[in-house]
Amino acid sequence: MAHTPLSHRSVLVVGASRGLGLAIARTYVDRGARVVATVRGDVSKSLRAVRDAAPDRVEFEHVDIADGAEITALANRLRGRTFDLLFVVAGISLAPQSQVAADIDDDDFARTLATNALGAMRVVERLHPFVADTGTIAVLSSGQGSITNNTSGGFEVYRASKAALNQLMRSFAARHPNDARALLLLAPGWIRTDMGAPARASRSTRRSRPSSTPWRRIAARPASASWTAPARRSPGDLPRPV
């Protein structure tokens, strides 16, 4: 299959061991990009296979984004590098769909918010200087973070973490009004990966659609709709893994 020429030749994928992160890393490698893929624990067999197919274009790094010191250490190791794309995918969900937020274990609540919201934004804050002036910073959110579209409930703490991420990313954009980098906040919907089990294709997730709403226009939208995927410019060659 023919592809348009890549503008993202050097890519940093944070959270690439499985699921969408793995698919994004694999797709960029298949299209000829150089990829630095981060994992929290052991490198999965599937991700090792990606490097085996292109050993000169794939590197592994380790970071737990819930640990601010580890993010700082990663930034120190990457010092002097420049990437066309920073893609933050890492995230967790520790509670079952039916778990009421008020009943969740305190530590599980704290870790979910620390990873999905605070950790993701710490990655953006610490690593955005390594993104080229014409590059892209992309963060994986979720339609589950929409307040307006939350008509079915479920996954309450996960939803809250993604809603928080959306607000924090919007604040980042507001603090950098003259930054030429594209900023993307993506809601992919249900995707068939090893993590996207058929049971997850619920009514609420099936409704989720990525959007290309510009940052400048989203400010005029109701706050409850801020989950959509804003961008300063087109995401260009971002792959759509399935």
VEXROLO-270085 format. One line per 4 residues: number of its first residue (from 1); their letters; for each residue x, z, y of N, C-alpha, C, CB. Coordinates in steps of 0.05 Angstrom, whole numbers, plus 32768, in hexadecimal, padded with zeros to 4 digits. Each point is the difference from the previous one (the first is absolute). Last residue first. Glycine has a CB too. Layout:
// VEXROLO-270085
NUM	a	X/Z/Y/X/Z/Y/X/Z/Y/X/Z/Y ~ ...
END
This chain:
// VEXROLO-270085
242	vprp	7F97/8108/7FFC/7FE8/8005/7FF1/8007/800C/7FE5/7FE8/7FDA/8018 ~ 8044/8015/8055/8003/8004/7FE3/7FE5/8005/7FF3/802E/8011/8007 ~ 7FF5/7FC1/8053/7FE7/800C/7FF8/8001/8003/7FE1/7FE7/7FEB/8027 ~ 8068/800C/802F/7FF4/7FF7/7FE8/7FE6/800E/7FFA/802D/7FF6/7FEF
238	ldgp	8002/7FF0/8071/7FFB/8017/7FEF/7FF2/7FF7/7FE7/7FFD/801E/8028 ~ 8025/7FAC/8027/8004/7FFB/7FE3/7FFC/8019/7FEF/801E/7FDC/800C ~ 7FB8/8023/8054/8011/7FEA/7FF7/8001/7FFE/7FE2/801B/8005/8029 ~ 7FB5/8038/8019/8013/800A/7FED/8011/7FEA/7FF3/7FE2/8025/7FF7
234	srra	7FF3/7FD7/806F/7FFA/7FFA/7FE4/8015/800B/7FED/7FE8/7FD7/800F ~ 8011/805E/804A/8000/7FE3/7FFB/7FFB/7FFC/7FE3/8021/7FF8/8026 ~ 7FD5/805D/7FFD/8006/7FF4/8019/8002/7FE1/7FFE/8018/802A/800E ~ 7FA9/8019/7FB5/801A/7FF2/8001/8004/7FF5/801C/7FFD/7FF5/7FCF
230	patw	7FBE/8051/7FEC/8007/7FF4/8019/801B/7FF3/7FFE/7FE5/8021/8018 ~ 7FCC/7FFE/7FA2/801C/7FFA/8001/8009/7FF2/8019/7FFF/7FFD/7FCE ~ 7FAE/804F/8020/8007/7FE4/7FFB/801D/7FFB/8006/7FD1/7FF3/800B ~ 7FFF/8062/8002/800F/7FFC/7FE7/8009/7FE3/7FFC/7FE6/8025/7FED
226	sasa	7FE4/8006/805D/801C/7FFB/8004/8010/7FFC/7FE6/7FFC/801C/8029 ~ 7FA3/7FF6/7FF4/8007/7FE7/7FF3/801E/7FFB/8000/7FD4/7FEE/800D ~ 8000/805E/801C/7FF9/8001/7FE4/8008/7FE6/7FF1/7FDB/801F/800C ~ 802E/7FEC/8053/8015/800D/7FF1/7FFB/8001/7FE3/8009/801C/8028
222	praa	7FD1/7F93/8014/7FFA/801C/7FFB/8016/800D/7FF0/7FCF/7FF7/8002 ~ 8050/7FB7/8038/7FEE/8004/7FEA/7FFA/801E/7FFD/8011/7FD7/7FE9 ~ 802E/8000/8055/7FE5/7FFF/800A/7FEB/8004/7FEA/8011/7FE1/8023 ~ 804D/801D/7FCB/7FFC/8016/8013/7FE4/8001/800A/8030/7FFE/800D
218	irrw	7FF3/7FBB/7FBD/7FF5/8016/7FF1/7FFB/8018/8012/8017/7FF0/7FD8 ~ 8012/7FBE/8047/7FE3/7FFF/7FFE/7FF5/8019/7FF2/8002/7FCF/8000 ~ 805C/8025/800A/7FF5/8001/801B/7FE1/8001/7FFF/8028/7FE7/8011 ~ 800B/8010/7F9E/8001/801B/800C/7FF2/8001/801B/802B/8008/7FE8
214	ptss	7FB4/7FAB/7FD4/8018/8008/8010/7FFE/801C/800A/8004/7FD1/800E ~ 7FD1/8008/7F95/7FF8/8008/801B/8019/8008/8010/7FD4/8010/7FEF ~ 801A/7FCA/7FB4/8017/7FF9/8012/7FF9/8007/801D/800E/7FDB/7FE1 ~ 7FD4/8049/7FB4/7FF8/7FF4/8019/8019/7FF9/8010/7FD5/801A/8000
210	prsr	8006/7FFE/7F92/8015/8001/8015/7FF6/7FF2/8019/8023/8001/7FDD ~ 7F99/8031/7FE1/800C/7FE6/8005/8016/8003/8014/7FD5/7FE8/7FF5 ~ 7FDF/8052/7FC7/8017/8001/8011/800D/7FE4/8002/8008/802F/7FF3 ~ 7FAC/7FEA/7FD5/7FFA/7FF7/801B/8018/7FFE/8011/7FD4/8015/7FFB
206	rtsr	802F/800B/7FAC/7FFB/7FE4/7FFF/7FFA/7FF6/801C/7FEF/8003/7FD1 ~ 801D/8059/8020/8019/7FF2/8001/7FFC/7FE2/8000/8016/8026/7FE9 ~ 7F9E/8013/8011/800E/8004/801A/801A/7FF0/8001/7FEC/802D/8003 ~ 7FDF/7FD3/7FAE/7FF2/7FF2/8015/8010/8003/801A/7FD4/8008/7FEA
202	sara	8069/8000/7FC2/7FE6/800C/8007/7FF4/7FF0/8017/800F/802D/7FF0 ~ 8044/7FCE/7FD0/7FF2/7FEA/800E/7FE4/8009/8006/801C/7FDD/7FEA ~ 8024/8056/7FE3/8003/8004/801C/7FF1/7FEB/8010/802D/8013/7FF7 ~ 7FD7/7FEE/7FA9/7FEE/8014/800A/8003/8004/801E/8002/8017/7FD4
198	pagm	8039/7FAE/7FFA/7FE5/7FF5/8006/7FED/8014/800C/8007/7FE1/7FDB ~ 8062/802E/8037/7FEE/8000/7FE9/7FE5/7FF5/8007/8019/8027/7FED ~ 8048/7FD6/803E/7FE5/7FF9/8009/7FED/7FFE/7FE9/8013/7FE9/8026 ~ 804D/8026/7FD2/7FF3/8018/800C/7FE3/7FFB/8007/802D/800E/8011
194	dtri	800C/7FAD/7FCC/8000/8015/7FEB/7FF3/801A/800A/8029/7FEC/7FED ~ 7FB3/7FC0/8044/801B/8006/7FF9/7FFF/8015/7FEA/8012/7FF5/802E ~ 7FA8/7FD1/8012/8005/8003/7FE3/801E/8003/7FFB/7FD6/7FE5/7FF5 ~ 7FEE/8039/8064/8012/7FEB/7FF6/8006/8005/7FE3/8015/7FFA/802E
190	wgpa	7FA2/8023/8028/8008/8004/7FE4/8011/7FE9/7FF8/7FD7/801B/7FF6 ~ 802C/7FF7/8071/7FEA/7FFF/7FED/800B/8005/7FE4/7FE7/7FE0/801D ~ 804E/8020/8037/8001/7FE9/7FED/7FE7/7FFE/7FEF/8030/8005/7FFF ~ 7FF2/801D/8064/7FED/800A/7FED/7FFC/7FEB/7FEB/7FE9/801E/8023
186	llll	8067/7FF9/802E/7FF2/7FEF/7FED/7FEE/800F/7FEE/8026/7FE2/8002 ~ 8013/8017/805F/7FF4/8017/7FF1/7FEC/7FF3/7FED/8006/8022/8026 ~ 8053/7FBB/801C/7FE9/7FFB/7FEE/7FF8/8019/7FF2/800F/7FD1/7FF9 ~ 802F/8003/805F/7FF8/8019/7FF2/7FE7/7FFA/7FF0/8015/801D/8024
182	arad	8044/7FA8/800C/7FE4/8001/7FF6/7FFB/801B/7FF2/7FFF/7FCD/7FFC ~ 804B/8027/8054/7FFC/7FFF/7FE4/7FE2/8000/7FF9/802B/8019/7FF9 ~ 7FFD/7FEF/8060/7FF8/7FE5/7FF7/7FFA/7FFF/7FE2/801B/7FED/8025 ~ 7FDB/8063/802A/8010/7FF9/7FE8/7FF6/7FE6/7FF5/8009/8031/7FF5
178	nphr	7FD3/8003/8056/8010/7FE9/8006/8012/7FF7/7FE9/7FFF/800E/802F ~ 7FC5/8040/7FD0/7FF0/7FE9/8009/8010/7FE7/8004/7FE2/8020/8015 ~ 8025/8040/7FBC/8014/7FEA/8001/7FF2/7FE6/8009/801B/8015/7FDB ~ 7FB7/803F/801A/8019/8009/800B/8015/7FEA/8003/7FF6/802C/7FED
174	aafs	7FB5/7FC4/7FE9/7FFB/8007/801D/801A/8009/800E/7FD1/800C/7FF4 ~ 8030/7FE4/7FAE/7FFE/7FE7/800F/7FFC/8005/801E/7FEC/7FEA/7FD7 ~ 8015/8060/7FF0/801B/7FF4/8000/7FFF/7FE6/8011/800B/8014/7FD3 ~ 7FA3/8016/801B/800F/800E/8014/801D/7FF5/8003/7FE4/8029/7FF7
170	rmlq	7FE6/7FB7/7FC4/7FF6/7FF6/8019/800E/800D/8018/7FD4/7FF8/7FEA ~ 8040/8026/7FC0/800C/7FE6/8004/7FF6/7FF4/801A/8003/7FF9/7FCE ~ 7FD8/8059/8018/801C/8003/8007/800E/7FE5/8005/8001/802A/7FE4 ~ 7FA5/7FD7/7FFE/8002/800B/801B/801D/8002/8009/7FD6/8019/7FF9
166	nlaa	8018/7FCD/7FAE/7FF7/7FEB/8013/8003/800A/801D/7FE0/7FEF/7FDD ~ 8032/804E/7FDD/8015/7FEB/8002/7FF8/7FEB/8015/800E/8008/7FD0 ~ 7FB2/8039/8019/8015/800B/8011/8017/7FEC/8004/7FF4/802E/7FEF ~ 7FC8/7FBA/7FD6/7FF5/8000/801B/8015/800C/8014/7FD1/8005/7FEE
162	ksar	8044/7FFE/7FB7/8002/7FE4/800B/7FF4/7FFE/801C/7FFF/7FEF/7FD1 ~ 7FFB/8064/8001/801D/7FF9/8005/8003/7FE5/800B/800D/801E/7FDB ~ 7F9D/7FFF/800B/8009/800E/8018/801D/7FF9/8007/7FE0/8025/7FF6 ~ 7FFB/7FBA/7FB9/7FF4/7FF3/8017/800A/800C/801A/7FD7/7FF5/7FE5
158	yvef	8042/8035/7FCC/800E/7FE7/8003/7FF5/7FF1/8018/8008/7FFD/7FCE ~ 7FCC/8050/801B/801A/8007/800C/8010/7FE6/8003/7FFF/802E/7FEC ~ 7FAB/7FCA/7FEB/7FFE/800A/801B/801B/8005/800D/7FD5/8015/7FF3 ~ 7FFE/7FBB/7FBB/801C/7FFE/8009/8004/800C/801C/8006/7FD7/7FE3
154	ggst	7F96/801A/8010/8015/7FFE/7FEC/801C/7FFE/800C/7FDE/7FEB/7FE1 ~ 7FC3/7FEE/804C/800F/8019/7FFB/8015/7FFC/7FEB/7FD8/801A/800D ~ 7FE7/7FA5/801D/7FFD/8008/7FE4/800F/801A/7FFA/7FFC/7FD0/7FF4 ~ 8002/8000/8061/7FE4/8005/7FFA/7FFC/800A/7FE3/7FF4/7FDD/8021
150	nnti	8059/8006/802A/7FFE/8016/7FEC/7FE3/8008/7FFC/802E/8010/800C ~ 7FF5/7FAF/8035/7FFA/7FF5/7FE6/7FFE/8015/7FEA/8016/7FD7/800E ~ 8001/803F/804F/7FE7/7FF1/8000/7FF8/7FF8/7FE4/800B/7FF0/802D ~ 8049/8039/7FDE/7FEA/8013/8004/7FE6/7FF2/7FFF/801E/801D/801C
146	sgqg	8042/7FC6/7FB4/7FEB/7FF9/8014/7FEB/8016/8001/8008/7FCF/7FF8 ~ 8044/802B/7FCA/8005/800F/8018/7FEB/7FFA/8016/8030/8000/7FF4 ~ 7FD5/7FD3/7FB7/7FF6/801B/7FFC/8004/8011/8019/8009/7FFC/7FCF ~ 801A/7FAC/8028/7FE5/8001/800A/7FF3/801B/7FFC/7FFC/7FD0/7FF6
142	sslv	806E/802A/8015/7FEB/7FFB/7FEC/7FE5/7FFF/800E/801B/8018/7FDC ~ 8058/7FDC/8037/7FEB/8014/8003/7FEB/7FFA/7FEA/8008/8005/8032 ~ 8064/7FDF/7FE2/7FE9/7FFD/7FEF/7FEC/8017/8005/801C/7FE7/7FDE ~ 802E/7FE8/8065/7FFA/8019/7FF3/7FE6/7FFC/7FF0/8017/801C/8024
138	aitg	803E/7FA9/8014/7FE7/8000/7FF2/7FFC/801A/7FF1/8001/7FCE/7FFC ~ 803D/7FFA/8053/7FFE/801A/7FF4/7FE3/8001/7FF4/8022/8016/8021 ~ 8027/7F96/7FFF/7FE5/800B/7FFB/8002/801B/7FF4/7FEE/7FD2/7FF9 ~ 8055/7FEA/804C/7FF8/8006/7FE5/7FE4/800D/7FFF/8030/8006/7FF4
134	tdav	8010/7FDC/8055/7FEA/7FEE/7FFA/7FF4/8006/7FE4/8016/7FDD/801D ~ 8032/8057/8003/7FEE/7FFF/8017/7FE8/7FEE/7FFB/8028/8009/801E ~ 8007/8026/7F8D/8008/7FEC/8015/7FEB/7FFF/8016/8018/7FE5/7FDD ~ 7FF9/8074/7FE9/7FF0/7FE7/7FFE/8007/7FEE/8017/7FDB/8019/7FE9
130	fphl	8046/8041/800B/800E/7FEE/7FEE/7FF1/7FE6/7FFD/8013/8027/7FE8 ~ 7FCC/8024/804B/8017/7FF4/800E/800F/7FEC/7FEE/8004/802A/801B ~ 7FB1/8009/7FC1/7FF9/7FE8/8011/8017/7FF5/8010/7FD2/8012/8002 ~ 802C/803E/7FC2/800B/7FE7/7FF7/7FF9/7FE8/8012/7FFE/8013/7FD2
126	revv	7FE5/804B/803B/801D/8001/7FFB/800C/7FE5/7FFA/7FF9/802D/7FEE ~ 7FA8/7FDD/8022/800F/800A/8017/801E/7FFF/7FFC/7FDA/801E/800A ~ 7FEC/7FCA/7FAF/7FFE/7FEC/8016/8011/800A/8017/7FD2/7FF3/7FF2 ~ 8027/8048/7FC6/800F/7FE8/7FF8/8000/7FEC/8017/7FF4/8007/7FD0
122	rmag	7FD7/8044/803B/801C/8007/8003/8012/7FE8/7FF8/7FF6/8031/7FF8 ~ 7FAE/7FC7/7FFA/8007/7FFD/801C/801D/8008/8006/7FD1/8008/800C ~ 800C/8002/7F9C/8001/7FE4/8007/8008/7FFC/801D/7FDC/7FF8/7FDE ~ 8019/8061/8004/8017/7FF3/7FF4/8002/7FE2/8008/7FFD/8021/7FDA
118	lant	7FB6/8012/8042/8019/8008/800E/8018/7FF2/7FF5/7FEC/802C/8008 ~ 7FC2/7FBC/7FCD/7FFE/7FFE/801E/801B/8007/800D/7FCF/800C/7FFD ~ 8027/7FF5/7FA2/7FF1/7FE9/8009/7FFF/7FFC/801E/7FE5/8005/7FD8 ~ 8049/8048/7FFF/800A/7FE7/7FF6/7FF2/7FE8/800E/800A/8016/7FD4
114	altr	7FDC/8043/8041/801D/7FFD/8007/800B/7FE5/7FF6/8005/8032/7FFD ~ 7FA2/7FE6/7FEC/8002/7FFA/801D/801D/7FFC/8008/7FD7/801A/8009 ~ 801A/8000/7F9E/7FF3/7FE6/8005/8002/7FF8/801D/7FE0/8009/7FDB ~ 8040/804C/800B/8012/7FEA/7FF7/7FF3/7FE5/8005/8014/801F/7FDD
110	afdd	7FBA/802F/8038/8017/7FFD/8012/8012/7FE9/7FF7/7FFE/8031/8009 ~ 7FB9/7FE5/7FC0/7FF7/7FF6/8019/8017/7FFA/8013/7FD5/801A/7FFB ~ 803D/8010/7FB4/7FF9/7FE4/7FFB/7FF7/7FF3/801A/7FF4/800A/7FD0 ~ 801D/8053/8031/8019/7FF0/7FFE/7FFB/7FE3/7FFC/8016/8028/7FED
106	ddid	7FA0/8014/8015/800D/7FFE/801A/8019/7FEF/7FFF/7FEE/802D/800B ~ 7FBF/7FC2/7FB2/8016/8013/8002/800F/7FFB/801B/8005/8001/7FCD ~ 7F94/7FE5/802F/8019/7FF7/7FF6/8016/8016/8003/7FF3/7FD0/800C ~ 7FAD/8030/8012/8007/800E/7FE6/801C/7FF7/7FF6/7FD0/8003/7FF6
102	aavq	8004/7FDA/8059/8002/801D/8004/8009/800F/7FE8/7FDC/7FFB/8021 ~ 8013/7FA5/7FDD/8018/8007/8010/8003/801E/8002/7FFC/7FD6/8019 ~ 7FD4/7FFD/7F93/7FF8/8007/801B/8019/800A/800F/7FD0/800B/7FF2 ~ 802B/7FB1/7FB6/800A/8019/800C/7FF7/8004/801C/8028/7FFC/7FE2
98	sqpa	7FC9/7FB7/7FDF/7FEB/8013/8006/8009/801A/800D/7FE9/7FED/7FD9 ~ 8054/7FCB/800B/7FED/7FF6/8013/7FEB/8014/8008/8007/7FD4/7FEC ~ 8057/8054/7FF5/7FED/7FED/7FF5/7FEB/7FF7/8014/8007/8015/7FD3 ~ 805D/8009/804A/7FE7/800C/7FF9/7FEE/7FEA/7FF4/8004/8022/8025
94	lsig	8055/7FCF/8000/8003/8015/7FEC/7FE6/800C/7FF6/802B/800A/8016 ~ 800A/7F9C/8019/7FE5/800B/7FFF/8000/8014/7FE9/7FEA/7FD6/8012 ~ 8064/7FF0/8032/7FF7/800E/7FE8/7FE3/8007/8003/802E/8012/7FF8 ~ 8028/7FA6/8030/7FE9/8011/8005/7FF7/800D/7FE6/7FF2/7FE3/8027
90	avvf	8054/7FC9/8009/7FFF/8019/7FF1/7FE8/8011/8008/8031/7FFF/7FFC ~ 7FEE/7FAC/802C/7FEB/7FFF/7FED/7FFB/801B/7FF3/800B/7FD0/7FF7 ~ 8027/7FF8/8060/7FFC/801B/7FF5/7FE8/8000/7FEE/8016/8014/802A ~ 8033/7FA1/8000/7FE5/8002/7FF4/7FFE/801C/7FF3/7FFD/7FCD/7FF9
86	lldf	8042/7FF3/8050/7FFE/801B/7FF4/7FE3/8003/7FF6/8024/8014/801F ~ 801C/7F92/7FFE/7FE7/800D/7FF9/8005/801B/7FF4/7FEB/7FD3/7FF8 ~ 805C/7FF7/8028/7FEB/7FF1/800C/7FE5/800D/7FFC/801A/7FD6/7FF9 ~ 8048/805D/800C/7FEC/7FF5/7FEE/7FEC/7FF0/8011/8006/8026/7FDF
82	trgr	8066/8007/8024/7FE9/7FF5/800F/7FED/7FF3/7FEC/801C/7FFA/802A ~ 803D/8056/7FD9/7FF0/7FEA/7FF3/7FEA/7FF7/8012/800B/8012/7FD3 ~ 8031/8038/8040/800E/7FE7/8003/7FF1/7FE8/7FF4/802A/8019/8001 ~ 7FC1/8047/7FD8/800B/7FFB/801B/8010/7FE6/8001/8001/8032/8007
78	lrna	7FD1/7FFC/7FAE/7FF9/7FE5/8008/800C/7FF9/801B/7FD6/8003/7FE5 ~ 8033/8054/7FF4/800C/7FED/7FED/7FFB/7FE3/8008/7FF9/8022/7FDC ~ 7FE0/8023/8058/801D/8001/8002/800E/7FED/7FED/7FFD/8030/800E ~ 7FA6/7FDB/7FED/8007/7FF2/8019/801E/8000/8003/7FD4/800D/8014
74	lati	800B/8024/7FA5/7FFD/7FE4/7FFB/8007/7FF0/8019/7FDC/8009/7FDE ~ 8022/8054/802A/8017/7FF8/7FF0/7FFF/7FE2/7FF9/8002/802E/7FEC ~ 7FB4/7FF8/8041/8017/7FFF/8012/8019/7FF7/7FF1/7FEC/8024/801C ~ 7FC8/7FEB/7FB2/7FFC/7FE8/8010/8017/7FFD/8013/7FCE/8005/7FFD
70	eagd	802F/8048/7FCF/8007/7FE8/7FEF/7FFC/7FE6/8010/7FF2/8019/7FD7 ~ 7FF6/8039/8051/801D/7FFF/7FFD/8008/7FE7/7FF0/8003/8032/8003 ~ 7FA0/7FE4/8007/800C/7FF4/8018/801E/7FFD/7FFE/7FDB/8013/8019 ~ 7FD9/7FED/7F9A/8017/8010/8008/800E/7FF3/8017/8006/8011/7FD1
66	aidv	7FB2/7FC7/8001/7FF5/801A/8008/8015/8013/800A/7FDC/7FF9/7FDF ~ 8036/7FAF/7FFD/7FF9/8000/801D/7FF1/8019/8008/7FFD/7FCF/7FFD ~ 8051/8019/7FBB/7FE6/800C/7FFF/7FF6/8003/801D/800A/8019/7FD4 ~ 8045/7FA4/7FFC/7FF5/8010/8016/7FE5/800B/7FF9/801A/7FE6/8022
62	hefe	8040/7FD3/7FBC/7FEE/8016/7FF9/7FF8/8010/8018/8016/8002/7FD3 ~ 800B/7F92/8014/8005/8018/800F/7FEC/8015/7FF7/8013/7FE7/8028 ~ 8017/7FB0/7FB7/7FEF/8017/7FFD/8009/8017/8013/7FF6/7FF2/7FD0 ~ 8012/7F9A/802F/800D/801A/8000/7FEB/8016/7FFD/8025/7FEE/801D
58	vrdp	7FE9/7F9E/7FD8/7FEF/8017/7FFE/8011/8019/7FFF/7FDD/7FE6/7FE8 ~ 8043/7FBD/8018/7FEE/8002/8017/7FEE/8018/7FFF/8001/7FCF/8002 ~ 8042/8013/7FBC/800E/7FFF/8019/7FEE/8003/8018/8021/7FE3/7FEA ~ 7FBF/801A/7FBA/8010/8018/8004/800F/8000/801B/8005/8003/7FCF
54	aadr	7FA6/7FD1/8002/800F/7FF8/8018/8012/8017/8008/7FDA/7FE2/800F ~ 7FF2/8023/7FA2/7FFB/7FE4/8005/800F/7FF6/8018/7FD3/8005/7FEC ~ 802F/8056/7FFB/800E/7FF1/7FEB/7FFD/7FE2/8005/7FF9/8025/7FE0 ~ 7FD7/8019/8057/801D/7FFE/8007/800F/7FEF/7FEB/7FFD/802D/8017
50	varl	7FA9/7FE3/7FD7/8002/7FF0/8019/801D/7FFD/8008/7FD2/8011/800E ~ 801B/8027/7FAA/7FFD/7FE4/7FF8/8002/7FEE/8018/7FE4/800D/7FD9 ~ 8019/8050/8034/801A/7FF7/7FF6/8000/7FE3/7FF8/8009/802F/7FF0 ~ 7FA6/7FF8/8027/8011/7FFB/8018/801C/7FF8/7FF8/7FE4/8021/801A
46	sksv	7FE0/7FF6/7FA1/7FF6/7FE8/800E/8011/7FFA/8018/7FD2/800A/7FF0 ~ 803E/8046/7FE0/800A/7FE8/7FF1/7FF7/7FE6/800E/7FFE/801A/7FD5 ~ 800E/803D/8069/7FEF/7FF7/7FEA/800C/7FE8/7FF2/7FD8/8012/8017 ~ 805B/8040/801D/7FF9/7FE4/8004/7FF0/7FF6/7FE8/8029/7FF8/801E
42	dgrv	7FD8/8071/8000/800E/7FEC/7FF1/7FF6/7FE4/8007/8008/8021/7FDB ~ 7FDA/801C/806D/800D/800B/7FE9/8011/7FEB/7FF2/7FDA/8020/7FFA ~ 7FFB/7FCA/8058/8002/801D/8003/8010/800D/7FE9/7FD5/8000/8019 ~ 8039/7F9A/8013/7FF0/800E/7FEC/8003/801E/8006/8005/7FDB/7FDD
38	tavv	800E/7FBC/8057/8004/801D/7FFC/7FED/800B/7FEB/800F/8003/8030 ~ 8024/7F9A/7FEC/7FE8/800D/7FF6/8005/801D/7FFB/7FF2/7FD5/7FEA ~ 8035/7FCE/804C/8007/801B/7FFA/7FE6/800E/7FF8/8029/8000/8020 ~ 7FF2/7F92/7FE2/7FED/8017/8001/800F/801A/7FFA/7FDA/7FE1/7FF2
34	ragr	802D/7FAD/802C/800F/8017/7FF7/7FEF/8019/8004/802D/7FE9/800C ~ 7FAA/7FB1/7FE2/8009/8014/8013/8013/8015/7FF3/7FD4/7FFA/8018 ~ 7FFB/7FB7/7FBF/801B/7FFD/800A/800A/8014/8013/7FF8/7FD2/7FF9 ~ 7FB3/8024/7FD1/8000/7FEC/8015/801B/7FFF/800F/7FD0/8008/8005
30	dvyt	801F/8037/7FB4/7FFA/7FE5/7FF5/8001/7FEA/8015/7FE3/8016/7FDE ~ 8026/8043/803F/8018/7FF8/7FF0/7FFB/7FE4/7FF5/800C/8030/7FF5 ~ 7FAC/7FF8/8036/8014/7FF8/8013/801A/7FF7/7FF2/7FEC/8020/8021 ~ 7FCE/8001/7FA9/7FF8/7FE7/800D/8015/7FF6/8014/7FD0/800D/7FFA
26	raia	803B/8047/7FDB/8003/7FEA/7FED/7FFA/7FE5/800D/7FF5/801F/7FDA ~ 7FFA/8031/8057/801D/7FFB/7FFC/8005/7FE8/7FEF/8008/8031/8005 ~ 7F9F/7FE9/8005/800A/7FF5/8019/801E/7FFB/7FFE/7FDD/8019/8019 ~ 7FF8/8010/7F9E/7FF7/7FE4/8003/800B/7FF4/8019/7FD7/800B/7FE7
22	lglg	803A/8051/800A/800E/7FEF/7FED/7FF9/7FE3/8003/8001/8027/7FE0 ~ 7FCE/8015/8054/801C/7FFF/8009/8011/7FF0/7FEE/7FFA/802C/8013 ~ 7FAB/7FE4/7FD5/8004/7FEC/8015/801D/7FFE/800A/7FD1/8009/800D ~ 802C/8028/7F98/7FE9/7FF8/8010/8006/7FEB/8015/7FEF/802D/7FF8
18	rsag	8064/800C/7FEA/7FEA/7FF6/7FF1/7FEA/7FF7/8013/800B/801E/7FD9 ~ 804C/7FFF/8045/8004/8003/7FE3/7FE9/7FF5/7FF0/801A/8029/800A ~ 7FFD/7FDD/805A/7FFF/7FE6/7FF2/8001/8004/7FE1/8016/7FEB/8027 ~ 7FEE/8046/803B/7FEC/8005/7FEC/7FFB/7FE8/7FEE/7FEB/8020/801F
14	vvlv	803D/7FC8/8038/8001/801D/7FFB/7FE9/8007/7FED/8016/800A/802D ~ 8026/7F9B/7FF0/7FE6/8009/7FF5/8003/801D/7FF9/7FF4/7FD1/7FEF ~ 8041/7FE0/804F/8002/801B/7FF6/7FE4/8009/7FF8/8028/800A/801E ~ 800F/7F91/7FF5/7FE8/8010/7FFE/8006/801C/7FF5/7FE4/7FD7/7FF9
10	srhs	8040/7FC2/8030/800B/801A/7FF8/7FEA/8015/8002/802E/7FF3/8010 ~ 7FBE/7FB4/8005/8015/7FFB/7FEC/800C/8019/7FF6/8009/7FD5/8016 ~ 7F9E/8003/801E/800A/801A/7FF8/8015/7FFD/7FEA/7FD4/8016/800C ~ 8000/7FA0/8015/800D/800A/8018/800A/801C/7FFB/7FE1/7FE5/801C
6	lpth	800C/7FC3/7F9F/7FFF/801C/8006/800C/8006/801C/8003/800A/7FCF ~ 7FCA/7F99/800F/801A/800D/8003/7FFD/801D/8009/8014/7FD4/800C ~ 7F9D/8003/7FBA/800B/7FFB/801B/801B/800E/8002/7FD1/7FFC/8014 ~ 8010/7FE5/7F8B/7FFB/8015/8014/800A/7FF7/801B/8004/8023/7FDD
2	am	7FDA/7FB3/7FBB/8010/7FFE/8018/7FF8/8016/8013/8004/7FCE/7FFA ~ 7FF9/8030/7F97/7FEF/8000/8018/8011/8000/8019/7FDC/8018/7FE7
END
